[in-house]
Amino acid sequence: MSGFHGLFIPGPTNLPFGVRQAMDVPLEDHRAPDFPAFTLPLFRDLKTAFRTEKGQVFVFPSSGTGGWESAISNTLSPGDRVLIGVFGQFSHLWADLCRRHGLIVDVVDVEWGEGVPLDEYARRLQADKAHTIKAVMVCHNETATGVTSDVAGVRKALDAAKHPALLMVDGVSSIASIDFRLDEWGVDVAVSGSQKGFMLPAGLALVAVSPKALEAHKSARCPRCFFDFADMIRTNKDGYFPYTPATTLLRGLRGSLDMLFAEGLDNVFARHHRLAESVRRGVAAWGLALCAKEPKWYSDTVSAVCVPKTFNSDDVVKAAYHRYRLSLGTGLSKVAGRVFRIGHLGHVNELMVLQALAGCEMALRDVGIAVEAGSGVAAAEEYIRATAPTVQLGKVA
Ligand SMILES: *Cc1c(COP(=O)(O)O)cnc(C)c1O
């Protein structure tokens, strides 16, 4: 089929040509004497992406879920208590993963569409005078609902309570797309994956850790082997890995970091904000609501759009896919059938967003939802026009 399939799910995201080219290399010897000349600068530059100087970033051949597993198994012991807000499928799965590792999980159930409950976190941390809570978890960007949470606010709550718990962040759908600062926010473990903001195929878990997390690692007793930080530390030091690394993906990661740095991380975040805002203008013009309840929760990487109660959002996703070759995200779990999701992260620009909005509004109309033809695209266009760089236009005399 001609043209590009519209990939607007919140990961895997579109693969930039430059990244694909960076991966188009012969398979290589990961124990070669000059392999470290490639890996050591890569490790260093990854720290920039997580905004850490003091920390260290590990790269596992895995998906983001493996990153979660490494975060927990390396820093905690069975029977340890953790605090986690659950407000979507990904925070739910993380809580489940903690339970399966034998941790005691204090869940704060939050309505889907809201984010991390800072007041409730603060209250529980203040009340925990004996410091039985060993880690506080936050899903920075809940991909199921399109909600971004205030990670720095959680750090403030920990500090205000003088609580020593580790701060762990799921940044799978935020890091490299939305502002994230490991050192400044006092994050101890941050997890990401290759197939979202890093614009790569799935297959790498990126795990950034603070010196405090590395200290906790020394006494943590959860069983671990494949994900053990110790083996990574020992071998990464010289530019190698404890087992076969995904060398092709590492080459792609080099290409991806080069692209991100060439644009400038702050510009990358600003672009994601602009694109997200143009999507939100479009959704508002359709007269539809976002799953995210308030602007402070709005995600710059994914928008979950509610369909009117008498419709099934899966039908919209199906129509978009089969009629217009546009992939949208479905509603997951609690919001299945109620929302569809537009992923706007990674290798995306303004006109691509218009493509997604055009496909959405045709699909919405196809299933009988009363949106005005072209209304979302028009609203987004006006926002894009208002925020695009100005140019001097020549006048015809
Ligand atoms: C995609 C995602 C995950 C899961 O990552 P996998 O790579 O699918 O294992 C976890 N958390 C969030 C917030 C995500 O968006």
The ligand as an ORCA input file, in Angstrom:
! r2SCAN-3c Opt
* xyz 0 1
  C       4.265      1.477     27.744
  C       4.282      1.695     29.220
  C       4.732      0.713     30.111
  C       5.071     -0.679     29.680
  O       6.189     -0.748     28.941
  P       6.457     -2.042     28.041
  O       7.616     -1.572     27.231
  O       5.229     -2.316     27.270
  O       6.812     -3.141     28.970
  C       4.798      1.035     31.443
  N       4.417      2.221     31.890
  C       3.960      3.182     31.088
  C       3.547      4.489     31.647
  C       3.874      2.945     29.722
  O       3.404      3.888     28.903
*
